[in-house]
Amino acid sequence: MKEFIQNLENMLDLPAGELQADTRLTDINSWDSMAIVGFLALADRKYGKAVSPAAIKNTKTISDLAALVGQS
């Protein structure tokens, strides 16, 4: 989970340690449609997972995103 969070922080240009597993996506200012596209690319490139945009609609926390790529 720690590596996943670090990858997500890098993708979102956030300072290290800003995100936690229970951070709500709605609390992240930079979590927008472009961030979702970035997450889809990250999931594919780093974790070899094809995540559907529909699956992301059901996520609420960083932990939910991690579960989509098998990093929970």
C-alpha positions as CSV (number, residue, x, y, z in Angstrom):
1,M,0.0,0.0,0.0
2,K,2.9,2.4,0.8
3,E,4.4,2.1,-2.7
4,F,0.9,2.6,-4.2
5,I,0.3,5.8,-2.2
6,Q,3.8,7.1,-3.2
7,N,3.0,6.4,-6.9
8,L,-0.3,8.2,-6.5
9,E,1.2,11.2,-4.8
10,N,3.8,11.4,-7.6
11,M,1.1,11.2,-10.2
12,L,-0.9,14.0,-8.5
13,D,2.1,16.2,-7.7
14,L,1.4,16.0,-4.0
15,P,4.0,16.2,-1.2
16,A,5.1,12.8,0.2
17,G,3.0,11.8,3.1
18,E,0.0,13.8,2.1
19,L,-2.2,10.8,1.3
20,Q,-3.3,8.0,3.6
21,A,-5.2,4.9,2.9
22,D,-8.4,6.4,4.3
23,T,-8.0,9.8,2.5
24,R,-11.3,10.5,0.7
25,L,-11.0,11.3,-3.0
26,T,-13.3,14.2,-2.6
27,D,-10.8,15.8,-0.2
28,I,-8.0,15.8,-2.8
29,N,-8.1,19.1,-4.7
30,S,-6.3,17.7,-7.7
31,W,-8.6,14.6,-8.0
32,D,-10.4,15.5,-11.2
33,S,-11.1,14.0,-14.7
34,M,-7.4,14.4,-15.7
35,A,-6.3,12.7,-12.5
36,I,-8.7,9.8,-13.3
37,V,-7.1,9.4,-16.7
38,G,-3.7,9.5,-15.1
39,F,-4.8,6.9,-12.6
40,L,-6.0,4.6,-15.4
41,A,-2.6,5.0,-17.1
42,L,-0.8,4.3,-13.8
43,A,-2.9,1.2,-13.2
44,D,-2.0,-0.2,-16.6
45,R,1.7,0.8,-16.6
46,K,2.7,0.0,-13.1
47,Y,0.3,-2.7,-12.1
48,G,-0.8,-4.3,-15.4
49,K,-4.4,-3.7,-14.6
50,A,-7.0,-2.4,-17.0
51,V,-9.4,-0.5,-14.7
52,S,-12.6,0.8,-16.2
53,P,-13.8,4.4,-15.6
54,A,-17.0,2.9,-14.3
55,A,-15.1,1.1,-11.5
56,I,-13.6,4.4,-10.4
57,K,-17.0,5.9,-10.0
58,N,-17.6,3.5,-7.1
59,T,-14.4,4.4,-5.2
60,K,-14.4,6.8,-2.3
61,T,-10.9,6.5,-0.7
62,I,-7.3,5.8,-1.6
63,S,-7.8,2.3,-0.3
64,D,-10.6,1.8,-2.8
65,L,-8.3,2.8,-5.6
66,A,-5.6,0.5,-4.3
67,A,-8.0,-2.4,-4.3
68,L,-8.7,-1.8,-8.0
69,V,-5.1,-2.6,-8.8
70,G,-4.6,-5.3,-6.2
71,Q,-2.6,-3.2,-3.8
72,S,-5.0,-3.2,-0.8
